[in-house]
Amino acid sequence: YVMTRLKGWLQYSRDIINTAGTYKSQYAATSFIYQYDDAENVVSTTKIYNSFLKTMDDISTDGSASTPIEISATISYDWTQLVQGFAS
């Protein structure tokens, strides 16, 4: 589900097959990063303004591994703001 959503977001911003795109004001979003401690409590929250998916690496789905799939993606953004907690 996550991979499908990320691919859709990337394609919406820049469709390489149709060489079409969308304005940043339509695909950029406000995001949050939550940092947790060892007891799974949120210790800091960072707000990310005008974030968008810049790249997403291909994954191997050959079925040889029994581990969860890891998705590697690059998010670009304009600026951040510490909402609560500490800066790391």
Phi and psi restraints in degrees (range 20) as a CNS / XPLOR table:
assign (resid 1 and name C) (resid 2 and name N)
       (resid 2 and name CA) (resid 2 and name C) 1.0 -61.8 20.0 2
assign (resid 2 and name N) (resid 2 and name CA)
       (resid 2 and name C) (resid 3 and name N) 1.0 -46.0 20.0 2
assign (resid 2 and name C) (resid 3 and name N)
       (resid 3 and name CA) (resid 3 and name C) 1.0 -61.4 20.0 2
assign (resid 3 and name N) (resid 3 and name CA)
       (resid 3 and name C) (resid 4 and name N) 1.0 -41.6 20.0 2
assign (resid 3 and name C) (resid 4 and name N)
       (resid 4 and name CA) (resid 4 and name C) 1.0 -63.5 20.0 2
assign (resid 4 and name N) (resid 4 and name CA)
       (resid 4 and name C) (resid 5 and name N) 1.0 -42.2 20.0 2
assign (resid 4 and name C) (resid 5 and name N)
       (resid 5 and name CA) (resid 5 and name C) 1.0 -65.1 20.0 2
assign (resid 5 and name N) (resid 5 and name CA)
       (resid 5 and name C) (resid 6 and name N) 1.0 -43.0 20.0 2
assign (resid 5 and name C) (resid 6 and name N)
       (resid 6 and name CA) (resid 6 and name C) 1.0 -65.0 20.0 2
assign (resid 6 and name N) (resid 6 and name CA)
       (resid 6 and name C) (resid 7 and name N) 1.0 -42.3 20.0 2
assign (resid 6 and name C) (resid 7 and name N)
       (resid 7 and name CA) (resid 7 and name C) 1.0 -62.5 20.0 2
assign (resid 7 and name N) (resid 7 and name CA)
       (resid 7 and name C) (resid 8 and name N) 1.0 -39.7 20.0 2
assign (resid 7 and name C) (resid 8 and name N)
       (resid 8 and name CA) (resid 8 and name C) 1.0 -63.5 20.0 2
assign (resid 8 and name N) (resid 8 and name CA)
       (resid 8 and name C) (resid 9 and name N) 1.0 -40.8 20.0 2
assign (resid 8 and name C) (resid 9 and name N)
       (resid 9 and name CA) (resid 9 and name C) 1.0 -63.9 20.0 2
assign (resid 9 and name N) (resid 9 and name CA)
       (resid 9 and name C) (resid 10 and name N) 1.0 -44.9 20.0 2
assign (resid 9 and name C) (resid 10 and name N)
       (resid 10 and name CA) (resid 10 and name C) 1.0 -64.0 20.0 2
assign (resid 10 and name N) (resid 10 and name CA)
       (resid 10 and name C) (resid 11 and name N) 1.0 -43.8 20.0 2
assign (resid 10 and name C) (resid 11 and name N)
       (resid 11 and name CA) (resid 11 and name C) 1.0 -66.9 20.0 2
assign (resid 11 and name N) (resid 11 and name CA)
       (resid 11 and name C) (resid 12 and name N) 1.0 -35.8 20.0 2
assign (resid 11 and name C) (resid 12 and name N)
       (resid 12 and name CA) (resid 12 and name C) 1.0 -63.3 20.0 2
assign (resid 12 and name N) (resid 12 and name CA)
       (resid 12 and name C) (resid 13 and name N) 1.0 -39.0 20.0 2
assign (resid 12 and name C) (resid 13 and name N)
       (resid 13 and name CA) (resid 13 and name C) 1.0 -75.5 20.0 2
assign (resid 13 and name N) (resid 13 and name CA)
       (resid 13 and name C) (resid 14 and name N) 1.0 -40.6 20.0 2
assign (resid 13 and name C) (resid 14 and name N)
       (resid 14 and name CA) (resid 14 and name C) 1.0 -148.3 20.0 2
assign (resid 14 and name N) (resid 14 and name CA)
       (resid 14 and name C) (resid 15 and name N) 1.0 99.5 20.0 2
assign (resid 14 and name C) (resid 15 and name N)
       (resid 15 and name CA) (resid 15 and name C) 1.0 -84.7 20.0 2
assign (resid 15 and name N) (resid 15 and name CA)
       (resid 15 and name C) (resid 16 and name N) 1.0 103.4 20.0 2
assign (resid 15 and name C) (resid 16 and name N)
       (resid 16 and name CA) (resid 16 and name C) 1.0 -73.0 20.0 2
assign (resid 16 and name N) (resid 16 and name CA)
       (resid 16 and name C) (resid 17 and name N) 1.0 -22.4 20.0 2
assign (resid 16 and name C) (resid 17 and name N)
       (resid 17 and name CA) (resid 17 and name C) 1.0 -74.0 20.0 2
assign (resid 17 and name N) (resid 17 and name CA)
       (resid 17 and name C) (resid 18 and name N) 1.0 -46.0 20.0 2
assign (resid 17 and name C) (resid 18 and name N)
       (resid 18 and name CA) (resid 18 and name C) 1.0 -93.7 20.0 2
assign (resid 18 and name N) (resid 18 and name CA)
       (resid 18 and name C) (resid 19 and name N) 1.0 1.8 20.0 2
assign (resid 18 and name C) (resid 19 and name N)
       (resid 19 and name CA) (resid 19 and name C) 1.0 45.8 20.0 2
assign (resid 19 and name N) (resid 19 and name CA)
       (resid 19 and name C) (resid 20 and name N) 1.0 46.2 20.0 2
assign (resid 19 and name C) (resid 20 and name N)
       (resid 20 and name CA) (resid 20 and name C) 1.0 -121.0 20.0 2
assign (resid 20 and name N) (resid 20 and name CA)
       (resid 20 and name C) (resid 21 and name N) 1.0 162.4 20.0 2
assign (resid 20 and name C) (resid 21 and name N)
       (resid 21 and name CA) (resid 21 and name C) 1.0 -152.3 20.0 2
assign (resid 21 and name N) (resid 21 and name CA)
       (resid 21 and name C) (resid 22 and name N) 1.0 -177.6 20.0 2
assign (resid 21 and name C) (resid 22 and name N)
       (resid 22 and name CA) (resid 22 and name C) 1.0 -130.5 20.0 2
assign (resid 22 and name N) (resid 22 and name CA)
       (resid 22 and name C) (resid 23 and name N) 1.0 156.0 20.0 2
assign (resid 22 and name C) (resid 23 and name N)
       (resid 23 and name CA) (resid 23 and name C) 1.0 -69.8 20.0 2
assign (resid 23 and name N) (resid 23 and name CA)
       (resid 23 and name C) (resid 24 and name N) 1.0 146.2 20.0 2
assign (resid 23 and name C) (resid 24 and name N)
       (resid 24 and name CA) (resid 24 and name C) 1.0 -56.3 20.0 2
assign (resid 24 and name N) (resid 24 and name CA)
       (resid 24 and name C) (resid 25 and name N) 1.0 -34.9 20.0 2
assign (resid 24 and name C) (resid 25 and name N)
       (resid 25 and name CA) (resid 25 and name C) 1.0 -61.8 20.0 2
assign (resid 25 and name N) (resid 25 and name CA)
       (resid 25 and name C) (resid 26 and name N) 1.0 -18.5 20.0 2
assign (resid 25 and name C) (resid 26 and name N)
       (resid 26 and name CA) (resid 26 and name C) 1.0 -94.8 20.0 2
assign (resid 26 and name N) (resid 26 and name CA)
       (resid 26 and name C) (resid 27 and name N) 1.0 -27.7 20.0 2
assign (resid 26 and name C) (resid 27 and name N)
       (resid 27 and name CA) (resid 27 and name C) 1.0 -109.8 20.0 2
assign (resid 27 and name N) (resid 27 and name CA)
       (resid 27 and name C) (resid 28 and name N) 1.0 -15.2 20.0 2
assign (resid 27 and name C) (resid 28 and name N)
       (resid 28 and name CA) (resid 28 and name C) 1.0 -74.8 20.0 2
assign (resid 28 and name N) (resid 28 and name CA)
       (resid 28 and name C) (resid 29 and name N) 1.0 145.9 20.0 2
assign (resid 28 and name C) (resid 29 and name N)
       (resid 29 and name CA) (resid 29 and name C) 1.0 -136.9 20.0 2
assign (resid 29 and name N) (resid 29 and name CA)
       (resid 29 and name C) (resid 30 and name N) 1.0 161.5 20.0 2
assign (resid 29 and name C) (resid 30 and name N)
       (resid 30 and name CA) (resid 30 and name C) 1.0 -90.7 20.0 2
assign (resid 30 and name N) (resid 30 and name CA)
       (resid 30 and name C) (resid 31 and name N) 1.0 128.1 20.0 2
assign (resid 30 and name C) (resid 31 and name N)
       (resid 31 and name CA) (resid 31 and name C) 1.0 -124.9 20.0 2
assign (resid 31 and name N) (resid 31 and name CA)
       (resid 31 and name C) (resid 32 and name N) 1.0 168.0 20.0 2
assign (resid 31 and name C) (resid 32 and name N)
       (resid 32 and name CA) (resid 32 and name C) 1.0 -131.6 20.0 2
assign (resid 32 and name N) (resid 32 and name CA)
       (resid 32 and name C) (resid 33 and name N) 1.0 143.5 20.0 2
assign (resid 32 and name C) (resid 33 and name N)
       (resid 33 and name CA) (resid 33 and name C) 1.0 -114.0 20.0 2
assign (resid 33 and name N) (resid 33 and name CA)
       (resid 33 and name C) (resid 34 and name N) 1.0 124.9 20.0 2
assign (resid 33 and name C) (resid 34 and name N)
       (resid 34 and name CA) (resid 34 and name C) 1.0 -108.7 20.0 2
assign (resid 34 and name N) (resid 34 and name CA)
       (resid 34 and name C) (resid 35 and name N) 1.0 125.3 20.0 2
assign (resid 34 and name C) (resid 35 and name N)
       (resid 35 and name CA) (resid 35 and name C) 1.0 -103.4 20.0 2
assign (resid 35 and name N) (resid 35 and name CA)
       (resid 35 and name C) (resid 36 and name N) 1.0 131.0 20.0 2
assign (resid 35 and name C) (resid 36 and name N)
       (resid 36 and name CA) (resid 36 and name C) 1.0 -109.9 20.0 2
assign (resid 36 and name N) (resid 36 and name CA)
       (resid 36 and name C) (resid 37 and name N) 1.0 153.4 20.0 2
assign (resid 36 and name C) (resid 37 and name N)
       (resid 37 and name CA) (resid 37 and name C) 1.0 -92.6 20.0 2
assign (resid 37 and name N) (resid 37 and name CA)
       (resid 37 and name C) (resid 38 and name N) 1.0 -173.6 20.0 2
assign (resid 37 and name C) (resid 38 and name N)
       (resid 38 and name CA) (resid 38 and name C) 1.0 -65.9 20.0 2
assign (resid 38 and name N) (resid 38 and name CA)
       (resid 38 and name C) (resid 39 and name N) 1.0 -24.0 20.0 2
assign (resid 38 and name C) (resid 39 and name N)
       (resid 39 and name CA) (resid 39 and name C) 1.0 -91.2 20.0 2
assign (resid 39 and name N) (resid 39 and name CA)
       (resid 39 and name C) (resid 40 and name N) 1.0 11.8 20.0 2
assign (resid 39 and name C) (resid 40 and name N)
       (resid 40 and name CA) (resid 40 and name C) 1.0 63.2 20.0 2
assign (resid 40 and name N) (resid 40 and name CA)
       (resid 40 and name C) (resid 41 and name N) 1.0 33.8 20.0 2
assign (resid 40 and name C) (resid 41 and name N)
       (resid 41 and name CA) (resid 41 and name C) 1.0 -100.1 20.0 2
assign (resid 41 and name N) (resid 41 and name CA)
       (resid 41 and name C) (resid 42 and name N) 1.0 140.5 20.0 2
assign (resid 41 and name C) (resid 42 and name N)
       (resid 42 and name CA) (resid 42 and name C) 1.0 -71.4 20.0 2
assign (resid 42 and name N) (resid 42 and name CA)
       (resid 42 and name C) (resid 43 and name N) 1.0 122.9 20.0 2
assign (resid 42 and name C) (resid 43 and name N)
       (resid 43 and name CA) (resid 43 and name C) 1.0 -107.6 20.0 2
assign (resid 43 and name N) (resid 43 and name CA)
       (resid 43 and name C) (resid 44 and name N) 1.0 -17.7 20.0 2
assign (resid 43 and name C) (resid 44 and name N)
       (resid 44 and name CA) (resid 44 and name C) 1.0 -156.9 20.0 2
assign (resid 44 and name N) (resid 44 and name CA)
       (resid 44 and name C) (resid 45 and name N) 1.0 151.1 20.0 2
assign (resid 44 and name C) (resid 45 and name N)
       (resid 45 and name CA) (resid 45 and name C) 1.0 -131.2 20.0 2
assign (resid 45 and name N) (resid 45 and name CA)
       (resid 45 and name C) (resid 46 and name N) 1.0 128.9 20.0 2
assign (resid 45 and name C) (resid 46 and name N)
       (resid 46 and name CA) (resid 46 and name C) 1.0 -119.8 20.0 2
assign (resid 46 and name N) (resid 46 and name CA)
       (resid 46 and name C) (resid 47 and name N) 1.0 130.0 20.0 2
assign (resid 46 and name C) (resid 47 and name N)
       (resid 47 and name CA) (resid 47 and name C) 1.0 -94.9 20.0 2
assign (resid 47 and name N) (resid 47 and name CA)
       (resid 47 and name C) (resid 48 and name N) 1.0 131.4 20.0 2
assign (resid 47 and name C) (resid 48 and name N)
       (resid 48 and name CA) (resid 48 and name C) 1.0 -113.3 20.0 2
assign (resid 48 and name N) (resid 48 and name CA)
       (resid 48 and name C) (resid 49 and name N) 1.0 120.8 20.0 2
assign (resid 48 and name C) (resid 49 and name N)
       (resid 49 and name CA) (resid 49 and name C) 1.0 -95.3 20.0 2
assign (resid 49 and name N) (resid 49 and name CA)
       (resid 49 and name C) (resid 50 and name N) 1.0 139.9 20.0 2
assign (resid 49 and name C) (resid 50 and name N)
       (resid 50 and name CA) (resid 50 and name C) 1.0 53.6 20.0 2
assign (resid 50 and name N) (resid 50 and name CA)
       (resid 50 and name C) (resid 51 and name N) 1.0 48.5 20.0 2
assign (resid 50 and name C) (resid 51 and name N)
       (resid 51 and name CA) (resid 51 and name C) 1.0 -84.6 20.0 2
assign (resid 51 and name N) (resid 51 and name CA)
       (resid 51 and name C) (resid 52 and name N) 1.0 147.6 20.0 2
assign (resid 51 and name C) (resid 52 and name N)
       (resid 52 and name CA) (resid 52 and name C) 1.0 -154.4 20.0 2
assign (resid 52 and name N) (resid 52 and name CA)
       (resid 52 and name C) (resid 53 and name N) 1.0 155.1 20.0 2
assign (resid 52 and name C) (resid 53 and name N)
       (resid 53 and name CA) (resid 53 and name C) 1.0 -76.8 20.0 2
assign (resid 53 and name N) (resid 53 and name CA)
       (resid 53 and name C) (resid 54 and name N) 1.0 122.6 20.0 2
assign (resid 53 and name C) (resid 54 and name N)
       (resid 54 and name CA) (resid 54 and name C) 1.0 -95.8 20.0 2
assign (resid 54 and name N) (resid 54 and name CA)
       (resid 54 and name C) (resid 55 and name N) 1.0 -46.3 20.0 2
assign (resid 54 and name C) (resid 55 and name N)
       (resid 55 and name CA) (resid 55 and name C) 1.0 -144.1 20.0 2
assign (resid 55 and name N) (resid 55 and name CA)
       (resid 55 and name C) (resid 56 and name N) 1.0 157.7 20.0 2
assign (resid 55 and name C) (resid 56 and name N)
       (resid 56 and name CA) (resid 56 and name C) 1.0 -145.0 20.0 2
assign (resid 56 and name N) (resid 56 and name CA)
       (resid 56 and name C) (resid 57 and name N) 1.0 123.6 20.0 2
assign (resid 56 and name C) (resid 57 and name N)
       (resid 57 and name CA) (resid 57 and name C) 1.0 -74.1 20.0 2
assign (resid 57 and name N) (resid 57 and name CA)
       (resid 57 and name C) (resid 58 and name N) 1.0 149.9 20.0 2
assign (resid 57 and name C) (resid 58 and name N)
       (resid 58 and name CA) (resid 58 and name C) 1.0 -69.8 20.0 2
assign (resid 58 and name N) (resid 58 and name CA)
       (resid 58 and name C) (resid 59 and name N) 1.0 153.9 20.0 2
assign (resid 58 and name C) (resid 59 and name N)
       (resid 59 and name CA) (resid 59 and name C) 1.0 -120.3 20.0 2
assign (resid 59 and name N) (resid 59 and name CA)
       (resid 59 and name C) (resid 60 and name N) 1.0 157.4 20.0 2
assign (resid 59 and name C) (resid 60 and name N)
       (resid 60 and name CA) (resid 60 and name C) 1.0 -94.0 20.0 2
assign (resid 60 and name N) (resid 60 and name CA)
       (resid 60 and name C) (resid 61 and name N) 1.0 126.4 20.0 2
assign (resid 60 and name C) (resid 61 and name N)
       (resid 61 and name CA) (resid 61 and name C) 1.0 -122.5 20.0 2
assign (resid 61 and name N) (resid 61 and name CA)
       (resid 61 and name C) (resid 62 and name N) 1.0 42.2 20.0 2
assign (resid 61 and name C) (resid 62 and name N)
       (resid 62 and name CA) (resid 62 and name C) 1.0 -77.8 20.0 2
assign (resid 62 and name N) (resid 62 and name CA)
       (resid 62 and name C) (resid 63 and name N) 1.0 -11.5 20.0 2
assign (resid 62 and name C) (resid 63 and name N)
       (resid 63 and name CA) (resid 63 and name C) 1.0 83.9 20.0 2
assign (resid 63 and name N) (resid 63 and name CA)
       (resid 63 and name C) (resid 64 and name N) 1.0 4.3 20.0 2
assign (resid 63 and name C) (resid 64 and name N)
       (resid 64 and name CA) (resid 64 and name C) 1.0 -78.6 20.0 2
assign (resid 64 and name N) (resid 64 and name CA)
       (resid 64 and name C) (resid 65 and name N) 1.0 -22.4 20.0 2
assign (resid 64 and name C) (resid 65 and name N)
       (resid 65 and name CA) (resid 65 and name C) 1.0 -103.5 20.0 2
assign (resid 65 and name N) (resid 65 and name CA)
       (resid 65 and name C) (resid 66 and name N) 1.0 144.6 20.0 2
assign (resid 65 and name C) (resid 66 and name N)
       (resid 66 and name CA) (resid 66 and name C) 1.0 -104.7 20.0 2
assign (resid 66 and name N) (resid 66 and name CA)
       (resid 66 and name C) (resid 67 and name N) 1.0 17.4 20.0 2
assign (resid 66 and name C) (resid 67 and name N)
       (resid 67 and name CA) (resid 67 and name C) 1.0 -95.9 20.0 2
assign (resid 67 and name N) (resid 67 and name CA)
       (resid 67 and name C) (resid 68 and name N) 1.0 159.5 20.0 2
assign (resid 67 and name C) (resid 68 and name N)
       (resid 68 and name CA) (resid 68 and name C) 1.0 -61.6 20.0 2
assign (resid 68 and name N) (resid 68 and name CA)
       (resid 68 and name C) (resid 69 and name N) 1.0 151.7 20.0 2
assign (resid 68 and name C) (resid 69 and name N)
       (resid 69 and name CA) (resid 69 and name C) 1.0 -77.3 20.0 2
assign (resid 69 and name N) (resid 69 and name CA)
       (resid 69 and name C) (resid 70 and name N) 1.0 131.4 20.0 2
assign (resid 69 and name C) (resid 70 and name N)
       (resid 70 and name CA) (resid 70 and name C) 1.0 -101.8 20.0 2
assign (resid 70 and name N) (resid 70 and name CA)
       (resid 70 and name C) (resid 71 and name N) 1.0 130.0 20.0 2
assign (resid 70 and name C) (resid 71 and name N)
       (resid 71 and name CA) (resid 71 and name C) 1.0 -104.2 20.0 2
assign (resid 71 and name N) (resid 71 and name CA)
       (resid 71 and name C) (resid 72 and name N) 1.0 125.7 20.0 2
assign (resid 71 and name C) (resid 72 and name N)
       (resid 72 and name CA) (resid 72 and name C) 1.0 -108.3 20.0 2
assign (resid 72 and name N) (resid 72 and name CA)
       (resid 72 and name C) (resid 73 and name N) 1.0 122.2 20.0 2
assign (resid 72 and name C) (resid 73 and name N)
       (resid 73 and name CA) (resid 73 and name C) 1.0 -141.3 20.0 2
assign (resid 73 and name N) (resid 73 and name CA)
       (resid 73 and name C) (resid 74 and name N) 1.0 155.2 20.0 2
assign (resid 73 and name C) (resid 74 and name N)
       (resid 74 and name CA) (resid 74 and name C) 1.0 -112.0 20.0 2
assign (resid 74 and name N) (resid 74 and name CA)
       (resid 74 and name C) (resid 75 and name N) 1.0 125.1 20.0 2
assign (resid 74 and name C) (resid 75 and name N)
       (resid 75 and name CA) (resid 75 and name C) 1.0 -105.6 20.0 2
assign (resid 75 and name N) (resid 75 and name CA)
       (resid 75 and name C) (resid 76 and name N) 1.0 131.3 20.0 2
assign (resid 75 and name C) (resid 76 and name N)
       (resid 76 and name CA) (resid 76 and name C) 1.0 -104.9 20.0 2
assign (resid 76 and name N) (resid 76 and name CA)
       (resid 76 and name C) (resid 77 and name N) 1.0 154.2 20.0 2
assign (resid 76 and name C) (resid 77 and name N)
       (resid 77 and name CA) (resid 77 and name C) 1.0 -156.4 20.0 2
assign (resid 77 and name N) (resid 77 and name CA)
       (resid 77 and name C) (resid 78 and name N) 1.0 166.9 20.0 2
assign (resid 77 and name C) (resid 78 and name N)
       (resid 78 and name CA) (resid 78 and name C) 1.0 -90.0 20.0 2
assign (resid 78 and name N) (resid 78 and name CA)
       (resid 78 and name C) (resid 79 and name N) 1.0 -48.1 20.0 2
assign (resid 78 and name C) (resid 79 and name N)
       (resid 79 and name CA) (resid 79 and name C) 1.0 -161.3 20.0 2
assign (resid 79 and name N) (resid 79 and name CA)
       (resid 79 and name C) (resid 80 and name N) 1.0 165.4 20.0 2
assign (resid 79 and name C) (resid 80 and name N)
       (resid 80 and name CA) (resid 80 and name C) 1.0 -125.0 20.0 2
assign (resid 80 and name N) (resid 80 and name CA)
       (resid 80 and name C) (resid 81 and name N) 1.0 161.0 20.0 2
assign (resid 80 and name C) (resid 81 and name N)
       (resid 81 and name CA) (resid 81 and name C) 1.0 -142.2 20.0 2
assign (resid 81 and name N) (resid 81 and name CA)
       (resid 81 and name C) (resid 82 and name N) 1.0 126.8 20.0 2
assign (resid 81 and name C) (resid 82 and name N)
       (resid 82 and name CA) (resid 82 and name C) 1.0 -72.8 20.0 2
assign (resid 82 and name N) (resid 82 and name CA)
       (resid 82 and name C) (resid 83 and name N) 1.0 119.3 20.0 2
assign (resid 82 and name C) (resid 83 and name N)
       (resid 83 and name CA) (resid 83 and name C) 1.0 -88.5 20.0 2
assign (resid 83 and name N) (resid 83 and name CA)
       (resid 83 and name C) (resid 84 and name N) 1.0 -45.5 20.0 2
assign (resid 83 and name C) (resid 84 and name N)
       (resid 84 and name CA) (resid 84 and name C) 1.0 -155.4 20.0 2
assign (resid 84 and name N) (resid 84 and name CA)
       (resid 84 and name C) (resid 85 and name N) 1.0 154.8 20.0 2
assign (resid 84 and name C) (resid 85 and name N)
       (resid 85 and name CA) (resid 85 and name C) 1.0 96.7 20.0 2
assign (resid 85 and name N) (resid 85 and name CA)
       (resid 85 and name C) (resid 86 and name N) 1.0 -145.6 20.0 2
assign (resid 85 and name C) (resid 86 and name N)
       (resid 86 and name CA) (resid 86 and name C) 1.0 -125.9 20.0 2
assign (resid 86 and name N) (resid 86 and name CA)
       (resid 86 and name C) (resid 87 and name N) 1.0 156.5 20.0 2
assign (resid 86 and name C) (resid 87 and name N)
       (resid 87 and name CA) (resid 87 and name C) 1.0 -88.1 20.0 2
assign (resid 87 and name N) (resid 87 and name CA)
       (resid 87 and name C) (resid 88 and name N) 1.0 133.4 20.0 2
